[in-house]
C-alpha cells in the first residue's frame, strides 16, 4: 500500500488493504470495519477544476462503509 498523507487515512478494525493499493489522500480517506480493498485499487481524493482557467486542485473525502469489498 502507498499513501500520500498517511495522517489523512483511517482504517477500521478487521479491514484489509491489498497489495499495490494506492491511497492518494489529498483529502481524507475513511475505511470502515470489516472492509477489503482489493489489490491494485486506486483511491484518489484529488482532482482539478477544469472549468476555471487556473485549473486549481481540490480534494473531497472518500468514505468506504463497513463490510464493503472494493475490487478493481
PDB file of N, CA, C and O in Angstrom:
ATOM      1  N   UNK A   1       0.851  -1.174   0.000  1.00  0.00           N
ATOM      2  CA  UNK A   1       0.000   0.000   0.000  1.00  0.00           C
ATOM      3  C   UNK A   1       0.895   1.233   0.000  1.00  0.00           C
ATOM      4  O   UNK A   1       1.892   1.306   0.719  1.00  0.00           O
ATOM      5  N   UNK A   2       0.509   2.198  -0.826  1.00  0.00           N
ATOM      6  CA  UNK A   2       1.175   3.504  -0.830  1.00  0.00           C
ATOM      7  C   UNK A   2       0.136   4.559  -0.494  1.00  0.00           C
ATOM      8  O   UNK A   2      -1.001   4.500  -0.962  1.00  0.00           O
ATOM      9  N   UNK A   3       0.534   5.513   0.313  1.00  0.00           N
ATOM     10  CA  UNK A   3      -0.376   6.600   0.657  1.00  0.00           C
ATOM     11  C   UNK A   3       0.377   7.919   0.611  1.00  0.00           C
ATOM     12  O   UNK A   3       1.562   7.981   0.937  1.00  0.00           O
ATOM     13  N   UNK A   4      -0.317   8.969   0.206  1.00  0.00           N
ATOM     14  CA  UNK A   4       0.304  10.279   0.071  1.00  0.00           C
ATOM     15  C   UNK A   4       0.470  10.950   1.430  1.00  0.00           C
ATOM     16  O   UNK A   4       1.573  11.361   1.789  1.00  0.00           O
ATOM     17  N   UNK A   5      -0.614  11.062   2.180  1.00  0.00           N
ATOM     18  CA  UNK A   5      -0.594  11.675   3.506  1.00  0.00           C
ATOM     19  C   UNK A   5      -1.240  10.696   4.486  1.00  0.00           C
ATOM     20  O   UNK A   5      -2.460  10.700   4.647  1.00  0.00           O
ATOM     21  N   UNK A   6      -0.434   9.859   5.140  1.00  0.00           N
ATOM     22  CA  UNK A   6      -0.989   8.811   5.998  1.00  0.00           C
ATOM     23  C   UNK A   6      -1.876   9.331   7.130  1.00  0.00           C
ATOM     24  O   UNK A   6      -2.783   8.625   7.570  1.00  0.00           O
ATOM     25  N   UNK A   7      -1.632  10.539   7.602  1.00  0.00           N
ATOM     26  CA  UNK A   7      -2.433  11.085   8.699  1.00  0.00           C
ATOM     27  C   UNK A   7      -3.857  11.431   8.255  1.00  0.00           C
ATOM     28  O   UNK A   7      -4.701  11.748   9.093  1.00  0.00           O
ATOM     29  N   UNK A   8      -4.131  11.372   6.957  1.00  0.00           N
ATOM     30  CA  UNK A   8      -5.484  11.616   6.454  1.00  0.00           C
ATOM     31  C   UNK A   8      -6.235  10.320   6.159  1.00  0.00           C
ATOM     32  O   UNK A   8      -7.331  10.348   5.599  1.00  0.00           O
ATOM     33  N   UNK A   9      -5.646   9.186   6.533  1.00  0.00           N
ATOM     34  CA  UNK A   9      -6.256   7.872   6.268  1.00  0.00           C
ATOM     35  C   UNK A   9      -6.588   7.196   7.587  1.00  0.00           C
ATOM     36  O   UNK A   9      -5.748   7.127   8.485  1.00  0.00           O
ATOM     37  N   UNK A  10      -7.834   6.690   7.707  1.00  0.00           N
ATOM     38  CA  UNK A  10      -8.201   5.880   8.865  1.00  0.00           C
ATOM     39  C   UNK A  10      -8.743   4.547   8.363  1.00  0.00           C
ATOM     40  O   UNK A  10      -9.515   4.493   7.405  1.00  0.00           O
ATOM     41  N   UNK A  11      -8.328   3.481   9.024  1.00  0.00           N
ATOM     42  CA  UNK A  11      -8.720   2.120   8.633  1.00  0.00           C
ATOM     43  C   UNK A  11      -9.320   1.434   9.856  1.00  0.00           C
ATOM     44  O   UNK A  11      -8.684   1.343  10.906  1.00  0.00           O
ATOM     45  N   UNK A  12     -10.563   0.950   9.703  1.00  0.00           N
ATOM     46  CA  UNK A  12     -11.271   0.311  10.810  1.00  0.00           C
ATOM     47  C   UNK A  12     -10.744  -1.073  11.150  1.00  0.00           C
ATOM     48  O   UNK A  12      -9.927  -1.641  10.426  1.00  0.00           O
ATOM     49  N   UNK A  13     -11.226  -1.600  12.261  1.00  0.00           N
ATOM     50  CA  UNK A  13     -10.823  -2.925  12.740  1.00  0.00           C
ATOM     51  C   UNK A  13     -11.188  -4.005  11.731  1.00  0.00           C
ATOM     52  O   UNK A  13     -12.224  -3.937  11.068  1.00  0.00           O
ATOM     53  N   UNK A  14     -10.322  -4.995  11.630  1.00  0.00           N
ATOM     54  CA  UNK A  14     -10.524  -6.181  10.798  1.00  0.00           C
ATOM     55  C   UNK A  14     -10.656  -5.850   9.311  1.00  0.00           C
ATOM     56  O   UNK A  14     -11.283  -6.598   8.560  1.00  0.00           O
ATOM     57  N   UNK A  15     -10.075  -4.744   8.892  1.00  0.00           N
ATOM     58  CA  UNK A  15     -10.079  -4.383   7.470  1.00  0.00           C
ATOM     59  C   UNK A  15      -8.726  -4.703   6.865  1.00  0.00           C
ATOM     60  O   UNK A  15      -7.708  -4.740   7.556  1.00  0.00           O
ATOM     61  N   UNK A  16      -8.736  -4.938   5.532  1.00  0.00           N
ATOM     62  CA  UNK A  16      -7.521  -5.320   4.831  1.00  0.00           C
ATOM     63  C   UNK A  16      -7.359  -4.476   3.578  1.00  0.00           C
ATOM     64  O   UNK A  16      -8.308  -4.268   2.821  1.00  0.00           O
ATOM     65  N   UNK A  17      -6.148  -4.000   3.375  1.00  0.00           N
ATOM     66  CA  UNK A  17      -5.805  -3.273   2.152  1.00  0.00           C
ATOM     67  C   UNK A  17      -4.806  -4.136   1.403  1.00  0.00           C
ATOM     68  O   UNK A  17      -3.740  -4.458   1.929  1.00  0.00           O
ATOM     69  N   UNK A  18      -5.148  -4.514   0.171  1.00  0.00           N
ATOM     70  CA  UNK A  18      -4.353  -5.463  -0.603  1.00  0.00           C
ATOM     71  C   UNK A  18      -3.051  -4.882  -1.142  1.00  0.00           C
ATOM     72  O   UNK A  18      -2.752  -3.699  -0.980  1.00  0.00           O
ATOM     73  N   UNK A  19      -2.291  -5.763  -1.788  1.00  0.00           N
ATOM     74  CA  UNK A  19      -1.015  -5.391  -2.400  1.00  0.00           C
ATOM     75  C   UNK A  19      -1.221  -4.367  -3.512  1.00  0.00           C
ATOM     76  O   UNK A  19      -2.223  -4.400  -4.226  1.00  0.00           O
ATOM     77  N   UNK A  20      -0.269  -3.471  -3.643  1.00  0.00           N
ATOM     78  CA  UNK A  20      -0.230  -2.481  -4.720  1.00  0.00           C
ATOM     79  C   UNK A  20      -1.429  -1.532  -4.730  1.00  0.00           C
ATOM     80  O   UNK A  20      -1.778  -0.996  -5.782  1.00  0.00           O
ATOM     81  N   UNK A  21      -2.060  -1.319  -3.587  1.00  0.00           N
ATOM     82  CA  UNK A  21      -3.143  -0.337  -3.476  1.00  0.00           C
ATOM     83  C   UNK A  21      -2.518   1.042  -3.286  1.00  0.00           C
ATOM     84  O   UNK A  21      -1.547   1.199  -2.547  1.00  0.00           O
ATOM     85  N   UNK A  22      -3.093   2.045  -3.967  1.00  0.00           N
ATOM     86  CA  UNK A  22      -2.655   3.432  -3.813  1.00  0.00           C
ATOM     87  C   UNK A  22      -3.793   4.221  -3.178  1.00  0.00           C
ATOM     88  O   UNK A  22      -4.921   4.217  -3.671  1.00  0.00           O
ATOM     89  N   UNK A  23      -3.477   4.900  -2.074  1.00  0.00           N
ATOM     90  CA  UNK A  23      -4.428   5.792  -1.411  1.00  0.00           C
ATOM     91  C   UNK A  23      -3.898   7.219  -1.595  1.00  0.00           C
ATOM     92  O   UNK A  23      -3.075   7.698  -0.816  1.00  0.00           O
ATOM     93  N   UNK A  24      -4.385   7.872  -2.630  1.00  0.00           N
ATOM     94  CA  UNK A  24      -3.950   9.239  -2.945  1.00  0.00           C
ATOM     95  C   UNK A  24      -4.774  10.194  -2.088  1.00  0.00           C
ATOM     96  O   UNK A  24      -5.836  10.666  -2.495  1.00  0.00           O
ATOM     97  N   UNK A  25      -4.263  10.462  -0.908  1.00  0.00           N
ATOM     98  CA  UNK A  25      -5.048  11.082   0.159  1.00  0.00           C
ATOM     99  C   UNK A  25      -4.806  12.590   0.296  1.00  0.00           C
ATOM    100  O   UNK A  25      -4.369  13.060   1.347  1.00  0.00           O
ATOM    101  N   UNK A  26      -5.090  13.339  -0.765  1.00  0.00           N
ATOM    102  CA  UNK A  26      -5.081  14.791  -0.613  1.00  0.00           C
ATOM    103  C   UNK A  26      -6.200  15.200   0.336  1.00  0.00           C
ATOM    104  O   UNK A  26      -6.033  16.113   1.145  1.00  0.00           O
ATOM    105  N   UNK A  27      -7.335  14.525   0.237  1.00  0.00           N
ATOM    106  CA  UNK A  27      -8.430  14.649   1.198  1.00  0.00           C
ATOM    107  C   UNK A  27      -8.441  13.414   2.081  1.00  0.00           C
ATOM    108  O   UNK A  27      -7.614  12.519   1.906  1.00  0.00           O
ATOM    109  N   UNK A  28      -9.356  13.356   3.014  1.00  0.00           N
ATOM    110  CA  UNK A  28      -9.436  12.214   3.930  1.00  0.00           C
ATOM    111  C   UNK A  28      -9.943  10.962   3.220  1.00  0.00           C
ATOM    112  O   UNK A  28     -10.762  11.032   2.304  1.00  0.00           O
ATOM    113  N   UNK A  29      -9.434   9.816   3.669  1.00  0.00           N
ATOM    114  CA  UNK A  29      -9.963   8.519   3.256  1.00  0.00           C
ATOM    115  C   UNK A  29     -10.310   7.764   4.527  1.00  0.00           C
ATOM    116  O   UNK A  29      -9.447   7.507   5.367  1.00  0.00           O
ATOM    117  N   UNK A  30     -11.578   7.413   4.658  1.00  0.00           N
ATOM    118  CA  UNK A  30     -12.062   6.689   5.830  1.00  0.00           C
ATOM    119  C   UNK A  30     -12.527   5.304   5.380  1.00  0.00           C
ATOM    120  O   UNK A  30     -13.466   5.176   4.594  1.00  0.00           O
ATOM    121  N   UNK A  31     -11.861   4.282   5.886  1.00  0.00           N
ATOM    122  CA  UNK A  31     -12.189   2.893   5.564  1.00  0.00           C
ATOM    123  C   UNK A  31     -12.812   2.278   6.812  1.00  0.00           C
ATOM    124  O   UNK A  31     -12.205   2.285   7.882  1.00  0.00           O
ATOM    125  N   UNK A  32     -14.017   1.750   6.672  1.00  0.00           N
ATOM    126  CA  UNK A  32     -14.754   1.214   7.813  1.00  0.00           C
ATOM    127  C   UNK A  32     -14.208  -0.104   8.334  1.00  0.00           C
ATOM    128  O   UNK A  32     -13.082  -0.491   8.019  1.00  0.00           O
ATOM    129  N   UNK A  33     -15.019  -0.791   9.136  1.00  0.00           N
ATOM    130  CA  UNK A  33     -14.665  -2.073   9.744  1.00  0.00           C
ATOM    131  C   UNK A  33     -15.039  -3.218   8.803  1.00  0.00           C
ATOM    132  O   UNK A  33     -16.015  -3.135   8.058  1.00  0.00           O
ATOM    133  N   UNK A  34     -14.244  -4.285   8.853  1.00  0.00           N
ATOM    134  CA  UNK A  34     -14.511  -5.498   8.059  1.00  0.00           C
ATOM    135  C   UNK A  34     -14.583  -5.174   6.566  1.00  0.00           C
ATOM    136  O   UNK A  34     -15.479  -5.646   5.868  1.00  0.00           O
ATOM    137  N   UNK A  35     -13.651  -4.380   6.088  1.00  0.00           N
ATOM    138  CA  UNK A  35     -13.595  -3.945   4.687  1.00  0.00           C
ATOM    139  C   UNK A  35     -12.408  -4.611   4.002  1.00  0.00           C
ATOM    140  O   UNK A  35     -11.366  -4.830   4.619  1.00  0.00           O
ATOM    141  N   UNK A  36     -12.575  -4.928   2.726  1.00  0.00           N
ATOM    142  CA  UNK A  36     -11.466  -5.403   1.900  1.00  0.00           C
ATOM    143  C   UNK A  36     -11.303  -4.438   0.737  1.00  0.00           C
ATOM    144  O   UNK A  36     -12.248  -4.200  -0.016  1.00  0.00           O
ATOM    145  N   UNK A  37     -10.109  -3.884   0.590  1.00  0.00           N
ATOM    146  CA  UNK A  37      -9.743  -3.099  -0.586  1.00  0.00           C
ATOM    147  C   UNK A  37      -8.805  -3.994  -1.388  1.00  0.00           C
ATOM    148  O   UNK A  37      -7.665  -4.224  -0.987  1.00  0.00           O
ATOM    149  N   UNK A  38      -9.285  -4.494  -2.514  1.00  0.00           N
ATOM    150  CA  UNK A  38      -8.536  -5.484  -3.290  1.00  0.00           C
ATOM    151  C   UNK A  38      -7.284  -4.897  -3.932  1.00  0.00           C
ATOM    152  O   UNK A  38      -7.158  -3.687  -4.121  1.00  0.00           O
ATOM    153  N   UNK A  39      -6.373  -5.794  -4.255  1.00  0.00           N
ATOM    154  CA  UNK A  39      -5.087  -5.425  -4.831  1.00  0.00           C
ATOM    155  C   UNK A  39      -5.254  -4.545  -6.073  1.00  0.00           C
ATOM    156  O   UNK A  39      -6.203  -4.674  -6.846  1.00  0.00           O
ATOM    157  N   UNK A  40      -4.285  -3.649  -6.217  1.00  0.00           N
ATOM    158  CA  UNK A  40      -4.197  -2.725  -7.356  1.00  0.00           C
ATOM    159  C   UNK A  40      -5.332  -1.704  -7.434  1.00  0.00           C
ATOM    160  O   UNK A  40      -5.524  -1.077  -8.476  1.00  0.00           O
ATOM    161  N   UNK A  41      -6.079  -1.530  -6.357  1.00  0.00           N
ATOM    162  CA  UNK A  41      -7.101  -0.476  -6.332  1.00  0.00           C
ATOM    163  C   UNK A  41      -6.420   0.881  -6.199  1.00  0.00           C
ATOM    164  O   UNK A  41      -5.315   0.984  -5.667  1.00  0.00           O
ATOM    165  N   UNK A  42      -7.096   1.923  -6.689  1.00  0.00           N
ATOM    166  CA  UNK A  42      -6.565   3.284  -6.644  1.00  0.00           C
ATOM    167  C   UNK A  42      -7.674   4.201  -6.147  1.00  0.00           C
ATOM    168  O   UNK A  42      -8.666   4.416  -6.844  1.00  0.00           O
ATOM    169  N   UNK A  43      -7.508   4.737  -4.950  1.00  0.00           N
ATOM    170  CA  UNK A  43      -8.483   5.671  -4.387  1.00  0.00           C
ATOM    171  C   UNK A  43      -7.875   7.061  -4.445  1.00  0.00           C
ATOM    172  O   UNK A  43      -6.832   7.316  -3.844  1.00  0.00           O
ATOM    173  N   UNK A  44      -8.525   7.952  -5.166  1.00  0.00           N
ATOM    174  CA  UNK A  44      -7.989   9.297  -5.408  1.00  0.00           C
ATOM    175  C   UNK A  44      -8.964  10.344  -4.884  1.00  0.00           C
ATOM    176  O   UNK A  44     -10.105  10.413  -5.340  1.00  0.00           O
ATOM    177  N   UNK A  45      -8.525  11.151  -3.940  1.00  0.00           N
ATOM    178  CA  UNK A  45      -9.383  12.181  -3.365  1.00  0.00           C
ATOM    179  C   UNK A  45      -9.206  13.531  -4.028  1.00  0.00           C
ATOM    180  O   UNK A  45      -9.950  14.461  -3.718  1.00  0.00           O
ATOM    181  N   UNK A  46      -8.247  13.672  -4.929  1.00  0.00           N
ATOM    182  CA  UNK A  46      -7.966  14.973  -5.524  1.00  0.00           C
ATOM    183  C   UNK A  46      -8.301  15.032  -7.005  1.00  0.00           C
ATOM    184  O   UNK A  46      -8.318  14.019  -7.703  1.00  0.00           O
ATOM    185  N   UNK A  47      -8.565  16.245  -7.461  1.00  0.00           N
ATOM    186  CA  UNK A  47      -8.801  16.492  -8.877  1.00  0.00           C
ATOM    187  C   UNK A  47      -8.529  17.970  -9.147  1.00  0.00           C
ATOM    188  O   UNK A  47      -8.061  18.700  -8.274  1.00  0.00           O
ATOM    189  N   UNK A  48      -8.830  18.392 -10.367  1.00  0.00           N
ATOM    190  CA  UNK A  48      -8.672  19.786 -10.761  1.00  0.00           C
ATOM    191  C   UNK A  48     -10.006  20.314 -11.271  1.00  0.00           C
ATOM    192  O   UNK A  48     -10.785  19.577 -11.875  1.00  0.00           O
ATOM    193  N   UNK A  49     -10.258  21.571 -11.028  1.00  0.00           N
ATOM    194  CA  UNK A  49     -11.463  22.215 -11.547  1.00  0.00           C
ATOM    195  C   UNK A  49     -11.172  22.703 -12.965  1.00  0.00           C
ATOM    196  O   UNK A  49     -10.608  23.780 -13.158  1.00  0.00           O
ATOM    197  N   UNK A  50     -11.557  21.913 -13.935  1.00  0.00           N
ATOM    198  CA  UNK A  50     -11.256  22.214 -15.338  1.00  0.00           C
ATOM    199  C   UNK A  50     -12.096  23.370 -15.890  1.00  0.00           C
ATOM    200  O   UNK A  50     -11.847  23.842 -16.999  1.00  0.00           O
ATOM    201  N   UNK A  51     -13.091  23.826 -15.120  1.00  0.00           N
ATOM    202  CA  UNK A  51     -13.918  24.941 -15.568  1.00  0.00           C
ATOM    203  C   UNK A  51     -13.269  26.306 -15.284  1.00  0.00           C
ATOM    204  O   UNK A  51     -13.729  27.333 -15.783  1.00  0.00           O
ATOM    205  N   UNK A  52     -12.211  26.304 -14.487  1.00  0.00           N
ATOM    206  CA  UNK A  52     -11.520  27.554 -14.163  1.00  0.00           C
ATOM    207  C   UNK A  52     -10.210  27.625 -14.940  1.00  0.00           C
ATOM    208  O   UNK A  52      -9.552  26.607 -15.156  1.00  0.00           O
ATOM    209  N   UNK A  53      -9.840  28.822 -15.355  1.00  0.00           N
ATOM    210  CA  UNK A  53      -8.655  28.987 -16.196  1.00  0.00           C
ATOM    211  C   UNK A  53      -7.347  28.635 -15.495  1.00  0.00           C
ATOM    212  O   UNK A  53      -6.384  28.246 -16.155  1.00  0.00           O
ATOM    213  N   UNK A  54      -7.294  28.764 -14.164  1.00  0.00           N
ATOM    214  CA  UNK A  54      -6.061  28.414 -13.445  1.00  0.00           C
ATOM    215  C   UNK A  54      -6.015  26.952 -13.016  1.00  0.00           C
ATOM    216  O   UNK A  54      -5.035  26.523 -12.407  1.00  0.00           O
ATOM    217  N   UNK A  55      -7.076  26.166 -13.327  1.00  0.00           N
ATOM    218  CA  UNK A  55      -7.099  24.711 -13.124  1.00  0.00           C
ATOM    219  C   UNK A  55      -6.737  24.317 -11.684  1.00  0.00           C
ATOM    220  O   UNK A  55      -5.896  23.441 -11.484  1.00  0.00           O
ATOM    221  N   UNK A  56      -7.369  24.959 -10.669  1.00  0.00           N
ATOM    222  CA  UNK A  56      -6.971  24.702  -9.276  1.00  0.00           C
ATOM    223  C   UNK A  56      -7.276  23.266  -8.829  1.00  0.00           C
ATOM    224  O   UNK A  56      -8.215  22.629  -9.305  1.00  0.00           O
ATOM    225  N   UNK A  57      -6.465  22.795  -7.918  1.00  0.00           N
ATOM    226  CA  UNK A  57      -6.662  21.456  -7.366  1.00  0.00           C
ATOM    227  C   UNK A  57      -7.630  21.542  -6.187  1.00  0.00           C
ATOM    228  O   UNK A  57      -7.667  22.541  -5.469  1.00  0.00           O
ATOM    229  N   UNK A  58      -8.410  20.480  -6.001  1.00  0.00           N
ATOM    230  CA  UNK A  58      -9.293  20.395  -4.836  1.00  0.00           C
ATOM    231  C   UNK A  58      -9.327  18.944  -4.359  1.00  0.00           C
ATOM    232  O   UNK A  58      -8.905  18.036  -5.075  1.00  0.00           O
ATOM    233  N   UNK A  59      -9.828  18.740  -3.160  1.00  0.00           N
ATOM    234  CA  UNK A  59      -9.898  17.394  -2.578  1.00  0.00           C
ATOM    235  C   UNK A  59     -11.274  17.159  -1.975  1.00  0.00           C
ATOM    236  O   UNK A  59     -11.899  18.082  -1.450  1.00  0.00           O
ATOM    237  N   UNK A  60     -11.737  15.933  -2.053  1.00  0.00           N
ATOM    238  CA  UNK A  60     -13.005  15.503  -1.447  1.00  0.00           C
ATOM    239  C   UNK A  60     -12.751  14.224  -0.655  1.00  0.00           C
ATOM    240  O   UNK A  60     -11.907  13.411  -1.033  1.00  0.00           O
ATOM    241  N   UNK A  61     -13.465  14.054   0.417  1.00  0.00           N
ATOM    242  CA  UNK A  61     -13.327  12.879   1.273  1.00  0.00           C
ATOM    243  C   UNK A  61     -13.924  11.643   0.595  1.00  0.00           C
ATOM    244  O   UNK A  61     -14.947  11.728  -0.083  1.00  0.00           O
ATOM    245  N   UNK A  62     -13.274  10.499   0.788  1.00  0.00           N
ATOM    246  CA  UNK A  62     -13.799   9.202   0.369  1.00  0.00           C
ATOM    247  C   UNK A  62     -14.123   8.415   1.633  1.00  0.00           C
ATOM    248  O   UNK A  62     -13.288   8.299   2.530  1.00  0.00           O
ATOM    249  N   UNK A  63     -15.343   7.872   1.699  1.00  0.00           N
ATOM    250  CA  UNK A  63     -15.752   7.023   2.811  1.00  0.00           C
ATOM    251  C   UNK A  63     -16.157   5.667   2.267  1.00  0.00           C
ATOM    252  O   UNK A  63     -17.042   5.573   1.417  1.00  0.00           O
ATOM    253  N   UNK A  64     -15.512   4.614   2.756  1.00  0.00           N
ATOM    254  CA  UNK A  64     -15.878   3.241   2.431  1.00  0.00           C
ATOM    255  C   UNK A  64     -16.595   2.696   3.663  1.00  0.00           C
ATOM    256  O   UNK A  64     -15.991   2.574   4.728  1.00  0.00           O
ATOM    257  N   UNK A  65     -17.863   2.371   3.525  1.00  0.00           N
ATOM    258  CA  UNK A  65     -18.685   1.934   4.658  1.00  0.00           C
ATOM    259  C   UNK A  65     -18.246   0.557   5.175  1.00  0.00           C
ATOM    260  O   UNK A  65     -17.524  -0.171   4.492  1.00  0.00           O
ATOM    261  N   UNK A  66     -18.689   0.214   6.385  1.00  0.00           N
ATOM    262  CA  UNK A  66     -18.400  -1.087   6.980  1.00  0.00           C
ATOM    263  C   UNK A  66     -18.862  -2.220   6.056  1.00  0.00           C
ATOM    264  O   UNK A  66     -19.854  -2.094   5.338  1.00  0.00           O
ATOM    265  N   UNK A  67     -18.127  -3.311   6.095  1.00  0.00           N
ATOM    266  CA  UNK A  67     -18.459  -4.566   5.407  1.00  0.00           C
ATOM    267  C   UNK A  67     -18.537  -4.425   3.881  1.00  0.00           C
ATOM    268  O   UNK A  67     -19.331  -5.106   3.233  1.00  0.00           O
ATOM    269  N   UNK A  68     -17.722  -3.551   3.320  1.00  0.00           N
ATOM    270  CA  UNK A  68     -17.648  -3.420   1.866  1.00  0.00           C
ATOM    271  C   UNK A  68     -16.454  -4.186   1.317  1.00  0.00           C
ATOM    272  O   UNK A  68     -15.458  -4.401   2.007  1.00  0.00           O
ATOM    273  N   UNK A  69     -16.577  -4.586   0.076  1.00  0.00           N
ATOM    274  CA  UNK A  69     -15.489  -5.200  -0.667  1.00  0.00           C
ATOM    275  C   UNK A  69     -15.304  -4.371  -1.917  1.00  0.00           C
ATOM    276  O   UNK A  69     -16.160  -4.384  -2.803  1.00  0.00           O
ATOM    277  N   UNK A  70     -14.199  -3.648  -2.003  1.00  0.00           N
ATOM    278  CA  UNK A  70     -13.906  -2.791  -3.145  1.00  0.00           C
ATOM    279  C   UNK A  70     -12.889  -3.517  -4.011  1.00  0.00           C
ATOM    280  O   UNK A  70     -11.783  -3.818  -3.561  1.00  0.00           O
ATOM    281  N   UNK A  71     -13.260  -3.793  -5.240  1.00  0.00           N
ATOM    282  CA  UNK A  71     -12.384  -4.539  -6.139  1.00  0.00           C
ATOM    283  C   UNK A  71     -12.144  -3.744  -7.414  1.00  0.00           C
ATOM    284  O   UNK A  71     -12.947  -2.889  -7.789  1.00  0.00           O
ATOM    285  N   UNK A  72     -11.035  -4.037  -8.068  1.00  0.00           N
ATOM    286  CA  UNK A  72     -10.735  -3.369  -9.348  1.00  0.00           C
ATOM    287  C   UNK A  72     -11.278  -4.186 -10.490  1.00  0.00           C
ATOM    288  O   UNK A  72     -11.132  -3.799 -11.649  1.00  0.00           O
TER     289      UNK A  72
END
